[in-house]
Amino acid sequence: MLLTKPHLSKPLLPSAPPSNPAAPSSSHAKPLAAPTARRGRLRISATSAAAPAPSAAAAPAATAAAALSRVDVLSEALPFIQRFKGKTVVVKYGGAAMKSPELQASVIRDLVLLSCVGLRPVLVHGGGPEINSWLLRVGVEPQFRDGLRVTDALTMEVVEMVLVGKVNKNLVSLINLAGGTAVGLCGKDARLITARPSPNAAALGFVGEVSRVDATVLHPIIASGHIPVIATVAADETGQAYNINADTAAGEIAAAVGAEKLLLLTDVSGILADRNDPGSLVKEIDIAGVRKMVADGKVAGGMIPKVKCCVRALAQGVHTASIIDGRVPHSLLLEILTDEGTGTMITG
């Protein structure tokens, strides 16, 4: 069944303090269009910031009001910080949020902030656009079948070099520069992920599935307050490398580490009640409700594997799973540190 999240009377984590402190807080009375409304408020704030500067006499009051607004944000976040302190959250990162430098910086800062306030984030990443770019450099045209990359031996070599050697280490460096402490891994390290060939291996090549996850190597890293950054390249029992879907890997890792929450950053706002209506975002739904939507054809295409990944993670003990729009700045913080959230949360 569809559920409704309670809504805050004002945004908890705005991107910037209001430029006009006297203006009333915005209302969240339209839950199904929250991401759109939130971006709208950001545009209004930017417009207001371009207005004439306040007089010298009004400046101290404006500064004090802006500071108070920031303190209010921290105060409202306290119950959520207390709830998730010491809990592990697994974030799958890719898509538009990875391609845009601004959104990438936002995601990295959010991860470090969550780590600083006591949460234990684990980052699982893909890197499709970067892989495509390097394949073209070596004269290989990227090919896809049913949304999956056709991965011959040469493509697999490029995938491993790009994901493990470049994208992974770049993310580690960015997290370290932002004040966190990151440890870069891939599925091969300490047998973190053991792969098996896809049932459609004849057509897809070295595209693998997760056979098992051994999270032994992750536990001390997480307990030390470090952030594991995991590239989804793994090997089978013979040592053959495979490219693993990042959503699937994130779900299995979340189950293996006993995560409180799984978050999939995507290029859509979440699950829509009507695929043709961007304003029909489902804020919260249980497993039975999701399965009914799939059966009714309301969830289709690329959203199906994401939903199945979430359902499987929940069935293995993860408490909640969220599909959120990585194109929305600070979507991670909005989903974890507010009741309203920013995408679709699936519950057991």
C-alpha positions, 0 to 999 in steps of 0.5 A: 500500500502507499504510505504518506510521510509526515511533512515539516512546516519548513525545509530542514536543509536549504542550500543557502540561508534566505536572503530575506529573513522577514519572509515567511517559511515555505509550506510543504503542502504538496508532497508529491511535487516536493523536489520541484517545489524545493528547486523552485525555492532555490530559484526564488532565493537566488533572485532575492539575493540579486535585490539591492543590499539592505541599508547599513543599519539593517545589515546587523539584523539581517546577519543575525537572522541568517545565523539564527536560520542556520542554527534552526536547521542544525537544531531540527536535524538533531532527532535524525542525527540521534536516530542514525548515529552509529548506523551504516548507510550504503549509498549507490552513486552514479548517473548525472550526480557523478557527471556534474562537478557541482553535484559531485562536490555536493554528494561528497560533502554530504557523505563527509557531513554524515560521517562527521555527525556519527553515521557510517556511510559506505559508497558504492559507485559505477562510472558508465560515462567515464568508461564510454569515454575511454572505450572511444579513446581506444577505438571501441564503440560502447554497446548495450543490450537490455540496458547492460553493457556488452563486455568483451575481454577488451571492454572488461580490461578498460572497465577495470582500469577506469572504475578501479584505477581512476574513478575509485581513486578520484572519489577517495581523493575528493572525500579526503580533501573534504575532510573525510577519510576514505578507503578505496576498494573493489569487489576483488579485494579480500574477496569482498564480492564473488561474481558468477557469469550472467545467465545471458553471458553468451550475449553480454560477455563478462557481465556478472552477478553477485554470487556472495559478499564477504564483508569481513574487510569492511567491518574494521574500516567502518568501525574506524570511522573511515568511508569505504569507496567500492568499485563494482568489479569482482572476480569469480572462483577462477579469478576471471574479472566481471563487471557488476551492476552497481545497484545490485552490488550496493543492495547485496553489500547493504545486506551483508553489513547490516545497513540501516538504509540503502540509497540509490542515487538515480536520474529520476525523482523516484517511483511515479504513480503515473509514469507520464506525470512527473508530479505523481511521486510516491513518497513512501511505499511498502514491498507489497505496494511495489510488487503490485505496481510492477504487476500493474505495469506502473513500474517498468524499464530501468526502474524494475532492477532498481526496485528489485534490488531494494526489495531484495535488500529489505528481505535480507534485513536492511530497514529501508531503501530509498530511490532518490534523485541525484540531480537534486542538490543535497538529496542525501541529506534531505532523504536522511535528515528530514521526514519529508525526504526527496525521493521514494522510500521503500519499507519492509 
